[in-house]
Amino acid sequence: MSANTIHLDGLSLTRAQVAQVAAGAGVTLDETQLQRVQRTADFLAEKVDCGEPIYGVTTGFGSNADRLLGAHRARDELPGGHPDAPEGTLMEELQHNLIVTHAVCVGAPFAVEVVRAMLVIRINTLMRGHSGIRVQTLQALAALLNRGVIPVIPQKGSVGASGDLAPLSHLAIVLLGGGEAFVDGERMPGAEALAKAGLEPIRLSFKEGLALNNGTTQMLATAVLALQKMQQLLETADVAAAMSLDAFAGRSGALREEVHALRPHPGQVETAQRLRALLAESTLVDIPYHLVPKFRPWTVEAWNTPQAQAHRFDLCWDWVPANQRHGREAFYSRFLPFKGGKKHQPQDAYCLRCIPQVHGAVRDAVAQACRVIDVELNAVTDNPLVFPDAENPRYIEDQVISAGHFHGMPLALAMSYVKAAIPVLASISERRLNKLVDPANNDGLPAFLTGNEDATDSGFMIVQYTAAALVNDLATRAHPASVYSVPTSANAEDHVSMGANEARHVLEMTEDLGHALALELYTAAQALEYRQDMLNAARELAGQGDWTLLAAKIAGAPREGHPQHAQFVEEVRGLMKALAEAGEFHAGVAVRRVLQRLRGKIDFLRSDRPMDGDVQRVCDLVASGELLD
């Protein structure tokens, strides 16, 4: 067992602790709560001895709830007897059969991390002491987890009410010596796995089958792990957006604190604050229009020094003649009359300007789901519920109460909200990526972010295709499972949540969301380097003090002798002075650190090369969370 051990008392389990156990931590069980667990088990045994009819203990399940168990097996009187009957009483057979007949899931098995999360959640809810399980059975379940016996649980088969019956039966059947399990990564029969871990199969007692397989455990485990990933991906999305905003030399007004105070949705306010922090000390955002050159393909004649010849671009501006400034005098009193990369408009496109509103809305969806999950982690979700200490009970129904806590709709609806939010976050990321590669919209950067001097390079063109494919795939998977109930158990269970499908879908979708954000980061890093290098190259050129060098980069300049030539020269000198006196152009401190981390794995794309390795490395960086360190 790991030295990192989580203490379970049924009351205080957190999402972070579930993630720790999923990653390998062990568990211990609170002794005080174990006393309560045993008190409830003893109470059930007393009521059974008194002949009390109790659902799922002395009656059948679901549509068989109206059938009381007899004193002996009627099937023993059939010709040939009942050769498959397990040892023990009818009540023990009932619990045994519940598990072995309900373990019917299909599909690929859940990852070990998901099953470990299921185990700790199931143990924790049983620790509340309202389920009727015996202490030794609960300890056997904890021993599976602590000794690394991980039941094989196929992913598909739960309708989310009565809880996750089928997958939890796959989890419990290993306790009986059945099913399959992983031990040290090796898949083997359940009995062999128990023996390898030094454990013995158990025989279930009153209500223990129901206690083990009736609850929202699968959907809750997948939801916890999905939300953990979503929180990491939200931070990644903010980093990618900040890098893109720096690469565009965008505007920060839409991020200001007083702006968001007027519409204070929590996620929106938080996102704006995070972006302000990520962009701190940037000299690219809010840069004056006239300083930003636009890309022009490199030529041998583009630069006048050996050092400058190493640039992978040329620069240019357009000059705005005096006779085209009418009605714009106020604007040109603030900005010099040169049109480079930045469009003369006071606002950015939605994918940049509305980052707080979009990322923030996704944040709020995740926060709502986290609130629901935090309640569920320490809830009792099986049926019936046992209250051995109820005051003045008249009937057994006052102490063993059939209710509906197994119904997964609270989780299902919360996760459907997150499910709808995932393609939203991917979509706005793809729009930023597309804007970066599109020469009509990338504010002066090269088409597809490559110099393409010989017309042989595609650059980042197809990266956007992949991002578009991911967005479409996520959008088509975003339909909520929770809106489509299929009744089960001969209509005894006539409305189900489908929450297990919902949470599983969300967990699966987080992977493609991470890929989409990785593609934006990959593209934004290339664009940011171009933007910084182009601006600093213009600054270095201006620093030579020869206005004619800068004038050679400006289209529409009047020739000497033209009536506006003197004015042009004066204004070029003004541009030269503004560039020469500017400090180094660079992104925000945090964005620069991320760029440095990316460049430690992926080189700048000077010209076309195989990109599959680049894409895999940036996807791995996002998945690991390394960029957020």
C-alpha positions in Angstrom: 0.0 0.0 0.0 1.2 3.5 -0.8 2.6 5.6 2.0 0.0 8.2 0.9 -3.1 6.9 2.6 -6.6 8.4 2.7 -8.7 8.0 5.8 -12.3 7.2 5.1 -15.2 8.0 7.4 -18.1 8.4 5.0 -18.4 12.1 5.7 -15.4 13.9 4.3 -14.2 12.4 1.0 -13.1 15.1 -1.5 -12.5 15.1 -5.2 -8.8 15.6 -4.7 -8.7 12.5 -2.4 -10.5 10.4 -5.0 -7.9 11.5 -7.6 -5.1 10.5 -5.1 -6.5 7.1 -4.7 -7.1 6.8 -8.4 -3.4 7.5 -8.8 -2.3 4.9 -6.3 -3.0 6.0 -2.7 -4.4 3.5 -0.2 -7.2 3.8 2.3 -7.8 3.3 6.0 -11.3 2.9 7.6 -12.4 5.0 10.5 -12.9 2.8 13.6 -15.9 4.9 15.0 -17.8 4.6 11.8 -17.1 0.9 11.5 -18.9 0.5 14.8 -21.9 2.2 13.2 -21.6 -0.1 10.2 -21.7 -3.2 12.4 -24.6 -1.8 14.4 -26.7 -1.6 11.2 -25.7 -5.1 10.1 -26.6 -6.5 13.5 -30.0 -4.7 13.4 -30.8 -6.3 10.1 -29.9 -9.7 11.4 -32.2 -9.2 14.4 -35.1 -8.2 12.2 -34.6 -11.2 9.9 -34.6 -13.5 13.0 -37.9 -11.9 13.9 -39.4 -12.8 10.5 -39.8 -9.2 9.4 -40.4 -8.8 5.6 -37.6 -6.5 4.3 -37.1 -5.5 0.7 -34.0 -7.1 -0.9 -33.4 -9.1 2.2 -36.4 -11.4 2.5 -38.0 -10.3 -0.7 -36.9 -10.3 -4.3 -35.6 -7.3 -6.2 -37.2 -4.9 -8.7 -40.2 -6.5 -10.3 -39.8 -9.4 -7.8 -40.2 -7.1 -4.8 -43.7 -8.6 -4.1 -42.3 -12.1 -3.7 -41.3 -13.2 -0.1 -38.5 -15.8 0.3 -39.7 -19.1 1.5 -38.3 -21.3 4.3 -36.6 -23.7 1.9 -35.8 -23.9 -1.8 -38.8 -25.0 -3.9 -36.4 -25.9 -6.7 -34.9 -28.7 -4.5 -38.1 -30.6 -5.2 -37.7 -30.3 -9.0 -36.6 -33.5 -10.8 -32.9 -33.5 -10.6 -32.9 -31.0 -7.8 -31.1 -27.6 -8.0 -27.4 -28.5 -8.7 -26.4 -24.8 -9.2 -27.6 -23.6 -5.9 -24.8 -21.9 -3.8 -24.2 -23.0 -0.3 -26.0 -21.2 2.5 -29.5 -19.9 3.0 -32.0 -18.5 0.5 -31.2 -15.0 1.7 -27.5 -15.6 1.0 -28.4 -17.1 -2.4 -30.4 -14.0 -3.2 -27.4 -11.7 -2.6 -25.0 -14.0 -4.4 -27.3 -14.3 -7.4 -27.9 -10.5 -7.5 -24.2 -10.0 -8.2 -23.4 -12.9 -10.5 -26.5 -12.2 -12.8 -26.0 -8.4 -12.9 -22.3 -8.5 -14.0 -23.2 -8.3 -17.7 -21.5 -5.1 -19.0 -19.8 -5.1 -22.4 -17.0 -3.2 -24.1 -13.4 -2.3 -23.3 -12.6 -2.3 -19.6 -12.3 0.9 -17.6 -8.9 2.2 -16.9 -7.4 1.2 -13.6 -7.7 4.8 -12.4 -11.4 4.8 -12.9 -11.9 1.5 -11.1 -9.7 2.6 -8.2 -11.9 5.7 -8.0 -15.0 3.5 -8.0 -13.6 1.4 -5.1 -12.8 4.4 -2.9 -16.2 6.0 -3.5 -18.1 2.8 -2.8 -16.2 2.1 0.4 -16.8 5.6 1.6 -20.6 5.6 1.0 -20.8 2.2 2.8 -18.9 3.7 5.8 -22.0 5.9 6.5 -23.6 2.9 8.2 -27.0 3.0 6.4 -26.5 0.1 4.0 -26.5 -3.1 6.2 -23.1 -4.4 5.1 -20.9 -6.2 7.7 -17.6 -4.8 8.7 -15.7 -7.8 7.4 -17.2 -7.4 4.0 -16.4 -3.7 3.9 -12.8 -4.5 5.0 -12.6 -7.1 2.2 -13.5 -4.4 -0.3 -10.9 -2.1 1.1 -8.3 -4.9 0.9 -9.0 -5.2 -2.8 -8.0 -1.6 -3.3 -5.0 -1.6 -0.9 -3.5 -4.8 -2.4 -3.9 -3.7 -6.0 -6.7 -6.1 -7.1 -8.5 -4.1 -9.7 -11.7 -5.7 -11.0 -12.2 -5.7 -14.7 -15.3 -3.6 -15.4 -16.5 -3.3 -19.0 -17.6 0.3 -19.7 -21.1 -0.1 -21.0 -24.1 -1.5 -19.2 -25.4 1.0 -16.6 -28.6 3.0 -17.1 -27.9 5.1 -14.0 -30.8 3.8 -11.9 -31.0 1.6 -9.8 -27.6 3.1 -9.6 -24.8 1.5 -11.6 -26.0 -2.1 -11.0 -24.1 -3.9 -13.8 -20.7 -2.3 -13.4 -20.8 -2.4 -9.7 -21.6 -6.1 -9.9 -18.4 -6.6 -11.9 -16.6 -4.8 -9.1 -18.3 -7.0 -6.4 -18.1 -10.3 -8.2 -14.3 -10.4 -7.6 -15.0 -10.5 -3.8 -16.9 -13.7 -4.4 -14.0 -15.2 -6.4 -15.6 -14.7 -9.8 -15.1 -12.3 -12.7 -11.7 -11.0 -13.6 -9.2 -8.6 -12.2 -6.0 -6.8 -13.0 -3.0 -7.4 -10.6 0.2 -5.6 -11.5 -1.2 -5.0 -14.9 -1.9 -8.6 -15.6 -5.5 -9.7 -16.3 -6.6 -12.9 -14.6 -9.6 -14.7 -13.2 -11.0 -13.2 -10.0 -10.2 -16.2 -7.8 -6.6 -16.2 -9.0 -6.3 -12.5 -8.4 -7.5 -12.9 -4.8 -5.1 -15.8 -4.2 -2.2 -13.8 -5.6 -3.0 -10.9 -3.2 -3.4 -13.3 -0.2 -7.1 -12.8 0.0 -10.0 -15.2 0.4 -13.4 -15.1 -1.4 -16.3 -14.1 0.8 -20.0 -15.1 1.2 -22.5 -12.3 1.2 -25.0 -11.9 4.0 -28.3 -9.9 4.4 -28.5 -7.0 1.8 -24.8 -7.1 1.1 -25.3 -7.7 -2.6 -27.6 -4.6 -2.8 -25.2 -2.6 -0.7 -22.3 -3.4 -3.1 -24.1 -2.9 -6.4 -26.8 -0.3 -5.8 -25.5 3.3 -6.1 -24.1 6.0 -8.4 -20.5 4.9 -8.1 -19.5 4.5 -11.8 -21.0 7.7 -12.9 -19.5 9.5 -9.9 -16.0 8.1 -10.3 -15.9 9.0 -14.0 -17.4 12.4 -13.2 -14.7 13.2 -10.6 -11.9 12.3 -13.0 -13.5 14.1 -15.8 -13.9 17.3 -13.8 -10.3 17.1 -12.6 -9.3 17.1 -16.2 -11.7 19.8 -17.1 -10.2 22.1 -14.5 -6.8 21.5 -15.8 -8.0 22.1 -19.4 -9.7 25.3 -18.4 -6.4 26.7 -17.1 -4.8 25.4 -20.3 -7.4 27.2 -22.4 -6.7 30.4 -20.6 -3.0 30.0 -21.3 -3.6 29.2 -25.0 -6.0 32.2 -25.3 -3.4 34.6 -23.6 -0.7 33.4 -26.0 -3.0 34.0 -29.0 -4.0 37.4 -27.7 -0.3 38.3 -27.4 0.4 36.9 -30.9 -2.4 39.1 -32.3 -1.0 42.2 -30.4 -4.6 42.4 -29.2 -6.5 44.7 -26.9 -6.9 44.4 -23.2 -9.8 46.7 -22.5 -12.3 43.8 -22.7 -10.4 42.2 -19.7 -10.5 45.1 -17.3 -11.8 44.5 -13.8 -14.4 47.4 -13.9 -15.8 45.9 -17.1 -16.6 42.6 -15.5 -17.9 44.1 -12.3 -20.9 45.1 -14.4 -21.7 41.5 -15.2 -20.2 39.5 -12.4 -20.7 35.9 -13.4 -18.1 34.1 -11.2 -16.4 32.2 -14.0 -16.3 35.3 -16.2 -14.7 37.4 -13.5 -12.1 34.7 -12.7 -11.2 34.2 -16.4 -10.6 37.9 -16.9 -8.5 38.1 -13.8 -6.4 35.1 -15.0 -5.9 36.5 -18.4 -4.8 39.8 -16.9 -2.2 37.9 -14.8 -1.0 35.8 -17.8 -0.6 39.0 -19.9 1.2 41.0 -17.2 4.2 43.0 -18.5 3.3 42.3 -22.1 4.5 45.0 -24.5 2.4 43.5 -27.4 -1.2 44.0 -26.1 -2.5 47.5 -26.7 0.5 48.4 -28.9 -0.1 51.5 -31.1 -1.4 50.5 -34.5 1.4 52.3 -36.4 4.2 50.3 -34.8 3.0 46.9 -36.0 4.4 45.9 -39.4 2.9 43.3 -41.7 4.7 40.4 -43.1 6.3 40.5 -46.5 8.1 37.5 -48.0 11.9 37.4 -47.4 14.2 38.4 -50.3 17.9 38.7 -50.5 17.6 42.5 -50.8 15.3 42.8 -47.8 18.0 43.6 -45.2 21.2 45.5 -45.1 23.3 43.7 -42.5 24.4 40.0 -42.2 22.6 39.8 -38.9 19.3 41.1 -40.3 19.7 38.7 -43.3 19.0 35.9 -40.9 15.4 37.0 -40.5 12.8 34.7 -42.0 10.6 37.6 -43.3 10.5 41.1 -44.7 8.4 43.9 -43.3 6.1 46.6 -44.8 3.6 49.3 -44.0 1.2 51.3 -46.1 1.3 55.1 -45.8 -2.0 56.9 -45.6 -1.8 60.2 -47.7 -3.1 63.4 -46.2 -6.0 63.6 -48.6 -7.3 60.2 -47.2 -7.4 61.3 -43.6 -10.4 63.6 -43.8 -12.9 62.9 -40.9 -10.2 60.9 -39.2 -8.1 63.8 -37.8 -8.6 62.8 -34.2 -7.4 59.3 -34.9 -4.3 60.5 -36.7 -3.5 62.9 -33.9 -3.0 59.8 -31.7 -1.5 57.4 -34.3 0.9 58.0 -37.1 -0.5 57.5 -40.7 0.9 54.0 -41.3 -1.2 50.9 -41.8 0.7 47.7 -41.0 -0.5 44.6 -39.4 -3.1 45.9 -37.0 -6.5 46.9 -38.4 -7.6 50.4 -37.4 -10.5 49.3 -35.2 -11.1 49.6 -31.5 -12.2 46.0 -30.8 -11.0 42.5 -31.5 -12.9 39.6 -32.9 -15.2 37.7 -30.6 -12.8 34.8 -30.2 -10.4 37.3 -28.5 -12.8 39.8 -27.0 -15.2 37.4 -25.5 -12.8 34.9 -23.9 -13.9 35.8 -20.4 -17.6 35.3 -21.3 -17.0 32.0 -23.1 -14.3 30.4 -20.9 -16.1 31.8 -17.9 -19.4 30.2 -18.8 -17.6 26.8 -19.2 -16.0 27.5 -15.8 -19.4 28.0 -14.2 -20.7 24.8 -15.8 -17.8 22.9 -14.3 -18.3 24.6 -10.9 -21.9 23.6 -10.8 -21.0 20.0 -11.6 -18.3 20.1 -8.8 -20.9 21.3 -6.3 -23.2 18.3 -7.2 -20.3 15.9 -7.1 -19.1 17.2 -3.7 -22.5 16.4 -2.2 -22.6 13.0 -3.9 -19.2 11.9 -2.7 -20.4 11.6 0.9 -24.0 10.6 0.2 -25.7 7.2 0.7 -26.9 6.0 -2.6 -28.1 2.5 -2.2 -31.6 1.1 -1.4 -33.3 0.5 0.9 -31.8 2.7 3.6 -31.4 1.4 7.1 -32.1 3.5 10.2 -31.5 1.2 13.2 -31.8 4.1 15.6 -35.1 5.5 14.4 -37.3 6.9 17.2 -40.6 5.1 18.1 -40.7 2.8 15.0 -44.1 1.1 14.6 -43.2 -1.1 11.6 -40.1 -2.2 9.9 -40.8 0.2 7.1 -40.0 3.0 9.6 -36.5 1.7 9.9 -35.8 0.1 6.5 -37.0 2.7 4.0 -37.2 2.2 0.2 -36.2 5.5 -1.4 -34.6 6.7 -4.6 -31.1 7.8 -3.8 -29.7 5.5 -6.4 -31.2 7.6 -9.2 -28.4 9.4 -11.0 -30.3 12.4 -12.4 -28.5 15.0 -10.2 -25.2 13.8 -11.6 -26.6 13.2 -15.1 -27.9 16.8 -15.6 -24.8 18.3 -14.1 -22.6 16.4 -16.4 -24.8 17.1 -19.4 -24.1 20.8 -18.7 -20.4 20.1 -18.8 -20.9 17.9 -21.9 -22.4 20.8 -23.8 -19.7 23.1 -22.6 -16.8 21.0 -24.0 -17.3 21.7 -27.7 -17.9 25.4 -26.8 -14.4 25.6 -25.3 -12.9 23.7 -28.3 -14.8 25.8 -30.8 -13.5 29.2 -29.6 -10.0 27.7 -29.5 -10.3 26.6 -33.1 -11.6 30.0 -34.1 -8.5 31.6 -32.6 -6.3 29.1 -34.4 -8.0 29.7 -37.7 -7.6 33.5 -37.2 -3.9 33.0 -36.6 -3.3 31.1 -39.9 -5.7 33.2 -42.1 -3.8 36.1 -43.8 -7.0 38.0 -44.2 -7.6 38.0 -40.4 -4.3 37.5 -38.7 -3.3 41.1 -38.5 -0.2 41.1 -40.6 1.3 37.6 -39.9 2.3 35.4 -42.8 -0.3 33.1 -44.4 -0.4 29.8 -42.5 2.5 31.1 -40.4 5.2 30.2 -42.8 7.5 32.3 -45.0 6.8 30.1 -48.0 9.5 31.9 -50.2 9.4 29.2 -52.9 5.6 28.5 -52.8 6.3 24.9 -51.6 5.2 25.2 -47.9 1.8 24.5 -46.3 2.9 25.6 -42.9 0.1 25.3 -40.3 -2.7 25.0 -42.8 -3.7 21.4 -42.0 -3.3 21.9 -38.2 -6.6 23.9 -38.5 -8.2 21.1 -40.4 -7.5 18.7 -37.5 -8.8 21.2 -35.0 -12.0 21.6 -37.1 -12.5 17.9 -37.2 -12.1 17.7 -33.4 -14.7 20.4 -32.9 -17.2 18.7 -35.1 -16.6 15.4 -33.4 -17.1 16.9 -30.0 -20.2 18.8 -31.1 -21.8 15.6 -32.4 -21.1 13.8 -29.1 -22.6 16.6 -27.0 -26.2 15.4 -27.1 -27.3 14.8 -23.5 -27.9 11.2 -22.6 -30.0 12.2 -19.7 -32.9 13.3 -21.8 -33.6 9.8 -23.1 -34.8 7.4 -20.5 -35.4 3.7 -21.4 -37.5 1.9 -18.8 -36.1 -1.3 -17.2 -37.0 -4.2 -15.0 -40.4 -4.9 -16.5 -41.2 -1.2 -16.0 -40.7 -1.4 -12.2 -37.8 0.9 -12.9 -39.6 3.1 -15.3 -37.5 6.2 -15.4 -33.7 6.1 -15.4 -31.0 8.8 -15.6 -28.4 7.4 -18.1 -25.9 9.3 -16.0 -23.3 6.6 -16.4 -23.2 7.2 -20.1 -23.2 11.0 -19.5 -20.2 11.0 -17.2 -18.3 8.4 -19.3 -18.9 10.6 -22.4 -17.5 13.6 -20.7 -14.4 11.8 -19.5 -13.8 10.6 -23.1 -14.4 14.0 -24.6 -11.8 15.7 -22.4 -9.1 13.9 -24.3 -10.1 15.5 -27.6 -10.6 18.9 -25.9 -7.0 18.7 -24.7 -5.9 17.9 -28.3 -7.8 20.9 -29.6 -6.2 23.2 -27.1 -2.8 21.7 -27.8 -3.2 22.6 -31.5 -4.0 26.2 -30.6 -0.9 26.4 -28.4 1.3 24.9 -31.1 0.0 27.4 -33.6 0.0 30.4 -31.2 3.7 29.7 -30.3 4.6 30.0 -34.0 2.6 33.2 -34.4 3.9 34.8 -31.3 7.5 34.3 -32.3 6.8 35.8 -35.7 5.0 38.8 -34.0 7.8 39.4 -31.5 10.6 39.0 -34.1 8.9 41.2 -36.7 8.4 44.0 -34.2 11.9 43.7 -32.8 13.3 43.6 -36.4 11.5 46.9 -37.1 12.9 48.3 -33.9 16.4 47.3 -34.8 16.1 48.8 -38.3 14.8 52.1 -36.9 17.7 52.1 -34.3 20.2 52.5 -37.2 19.0 56.1 -37.5 18.6 56.2 -41.3 15.0 57.1 -42.1 15.5 55.9 -45.7 15.9 52.3 -44.5 12.5 52.4 -42.9 11.0 54.3 -45.8 12.0 51.5 -48.1 9.6 49.3 -46.2 6.6 51.6 -46.8 4.3 51.3 -49.7 2.6 54.4 -51.2 5.4 56.7 -50.4 5.5 59.9 -52.5 8.6 60.4 -54.5 11.0 63.3 -53.9 9.5 66.5 -55.4 6.0 65.4 -54.7 4.0 68.0 -52.7 3.5 65.5 -49.8 7.1 64.2 -49.8 8.3 66.5 -47.0 5.3 65.5 -44.9 6.0 61.8 -45.6 9.6 62.2 -44.5 8.6 63.9 -41.3 6.1 61.2 -40.5 8.6 58.4 -41.3 11.1 60.0 -39.0 8.3 60.0 -36.3 7.8 56.3 -36.9 11.5 55.7 -36.7 11.8 57.6 -33.5 8.8 55.7 -31.9 10.2 52.3 -32.9 13.8 53.1 -31.8 12.7 54.4 -28.4 10.4 51.5 -27.7 11.6 48.8 -25.4 11.9 45.2 -26.4 8.7 43.8 -27.7 7.6 40.6 -25.9 4.7 38.7 -24.5 3.5 38.6 -20.9 5.8 37.0 -18.4 3.7 33.9 -17.9 3.1 33.5 -21.7 6.9 33.7 -22.3 7.5 30.9 -19.8 5.0 28.7 -21.6 6.6 29.6 -24.9 10.0 28.6 -23.5 8.6 25.3 -22.2 7.1 24.6 -25.6 10.3 25.5 -27.4 12.1 23.0 -25.2 10.1 20.3 -27.0 9.2 21.8 -30.4 11.3 24.0 -32.6 10.1 27.0 -34.6 8.9 25.8 -38.0 11.2 27.7 -40.4 9.9 25.7 -43.4 7.8 22.6 -43.9 8.9 19.4 -42.0 7.1 16.4 -40.7 4.7 17.8 -38.0 3.3 14.6 -36.5 6.0 14.4 -33.9 5.4 18.1 -33.0 1.7 17.5 -32.6 2.2 14.4 -30.4 4.6 16.3 -28.2 2.4 19.3 -27.6 -0.6 17.0 -26.9 1.5 15.1 -24.4 2.5 18.4 -22.7 -1.2 19.4 -22.4 -2.2 16.0 -21.1 0.5 16.0 -18.4 -0.3 19.5 -17.2 3.4 20.3 -17.5 2.7 23.6 -19.2 0.8 24.8 -16.1 3.7 24.2 -13.6 
